[in-house]
């Protein structure tokens, strides 16, 4: 799974680079004078994403999907590419006392496909740090007890697709489908902490 995710990440980045550089830059030249695309380079933004977090793999056995909130920071390095930082924390419980806690701080490159007036679809790919842990049943000496897994920081990848709509000079709204895949967290007792999760978010950002 790690090898497949890494290959997918590399392929996405290499395939998006020439596409975005050509399509987005040509689109910038066609936008009207009322659009802020001509002066949106080297700008900072802070945003909030609210939506559903869907647990995948072993995480789905430890907790339930729920509404969560993410924080985002962005920096527009060029007309085609932004740097994006995401931070999130969520707790997902199950009816039988199982629980999974998801924590992440990750970084990515946002590649804009093209610009149509104030509307801009994009792809997102990057790496980050994750600290997932779970409370799950562990059997030792014939006795089963609920045990919290060891809390360790792991590396991981994140991939996403979304779209932004610039309402005015300072306010931007959008949608984002954001996938997070932390690498396996080794455990001394019980199974390794393994899983991934997918977020479907509504975003509101303030451009500074």
Secondary structure by P-SEA (a helix, b strand, c coil): caaaaaaaaaaaaaaaaaaaacaaaaaaaacccccccccccbbbbbbccbbbbbbcccccccbbbbbbbbbbbbbbccccbbbbbbbbccccccccccbbbbbbcbbbbbbbcccccccccbbbbbcbbbbbbbbbbbbcccbbbbbbcbbbbbbbccccccccccccccccccccbbbbbbcbbbbcccccccccccccbbbbbbcc
